[in-house]
């Protein structure tokens, strides 16, 4: 993985039936500190109530070469997803991806400065794979609920406000 590799920004027309959670939070944290916190996925446990546990597999913290096993809640118990950092331009942008037989999750983290504060944008997209894509529309309300709970946790841990 190269730090400067160009990745197209996440852009989804509103009519696409994908499950997506996106939030922007203004925080007093320095950009580098906010980026380090957000890209170290071991911190998911602190703000996402749908995450049971996280183990770092590769790397030390977030960044190039980092990967994490994230255990998430499902109706059938915990499901382990391997999140791999596929793009990192520290301290501005990182993209992590997890693939399973059933779905693909792509999470984009962006950190910027604005009027003396830091804005953290977290954008997660969940796509069902193969024939399961027929159920993407049904997944949206479930992912919306998960995203709202995670947003509350992010506001708390970043000691922030909606941007």
N, C-alpha and C positions, 0 to 999 in steps of 0.2 A: 504494500500500500504506500502510495506517495502522498505526502502532505499536501502538495499543490495540485493534485489531480482534480480536474473540473467535474463536478457533479451537478446535474440540473437541479434547481430548487424544486421542492415539493410543491406541486400546483395541481389542484383537483377541481375540475369544473363542478359546480354545485349539483348538477344533475347526475353525476356519477354516484352510484350507490355503494360508497365505501364507508367503512367505519373510521372516523377520524376524531382526534382530540387535539385541540390547539389552544395554547394560552400564552399570554405575555404578561410578565410580572416585573414591576419596578422594585429594585432593592438597593440598599445602601452598600452592599458588598462591592468590593473592587471587581472589575471585569475578570481578572485572572483568577480570583478566588471563587467567583460564581461559576466560571467555566470548569475549574478543577472539581468543584463539588458536583456539578451536574453530570460531568462525563465519567465520574467514578460511580458506576452503577451500583456499587455496594450501598450507596446512599438511597437507592429506591426504597429500601425497607423503612426508611425514616419518613417518607412522604407519600408513598403509594400504598394504601391499605389493601390492595389486591395482591401485593407481593409478600410471600411468606419468608423467603430467604434468598440471599445472593452470595455466590462464591466467585472470587476472581480466579480465572483459569489461566490467562496469559497476561503479562504486563504487571505493572505496579501502579494502581490507580487508573484513571482514564487516559485516553490518548492513543497514538498510533500503536497498533499491535495488541491493544487491550481486548480481552474477551471475558465474558462473565456468564455463569450459569444462574439464571433467574428462575426461581420457583414461584409460579403464579397460581392464584386460586382459580379453580374451575368447578363446575357442578359435580365432577367426578373426583375431586381432590386436587392435589398439587400437580402441576405440569411444569417440567423443567425445560426452559428455552435457553439456547446458547446465543447470547447477543455478542456480535463481533463488530468492532469499530471498523467501518469501511471507508470513512473519510474523517480527517482531522486537520483543522487549520486553527491551532491554538493561538490565542484565546477567543476566537470568533465563532467557529462553527465545527460541529461534529455530527456525524451520522452513524447510528448503530442499527444493525439489522439482525433479526432472528427469523429462522425458517423452521417450520415443522411440516409434517405431512399435511396438516389441515390448513395452515395459514402462514402468511408472511407479515412480520411487523417491521416497519421502518420508522425510526424515531430520529428526528432532527433537533439538535440543540443549537441555538444561536444566542450569542451574547454581544450586546452593543452598549455604547455610552450615549446618553441623551440628557442634556441639561443637568450635568453634574451627578447623575445617578446611572445605575446599570439596569438595562432591560434584558431579561432572560426570556427567550421564546422557546417553548417546547411544543413540537408538532409531531404527533404520533399517528400513523396510518396502519390499519389492520385490514389485510385482504385475505379472504378465503381462497384456497388454491383449487385449481382444476374445476371439476363439476360442482364443488361446494360454492363456487362464486355465485350460483343462483340464489344463495341465502345471504349475500352481502347486505342487502337492504334490511333484512331482519336483524342483522348483527348491530346495526347503527344505534338503536335505542339502548342496547346493553352496553355498548362501548361509551355512549354518552354518559350513562350513570357512573361507569368506572372512571371516566375522565373528570367528572365533577368532584368525585371523592379525592382523586389525585390532585386536582387543582387546589382544594382546600388544604391539603398537606403541603403542597409547594408554597402557598402563601405563608403558611406557618413557618416552615424551615428557612425560607429566604427572608423572613420578617418583612414581607413586601406587600404591595398593593397592586391591583390590576393596572396594567399599563394602557 
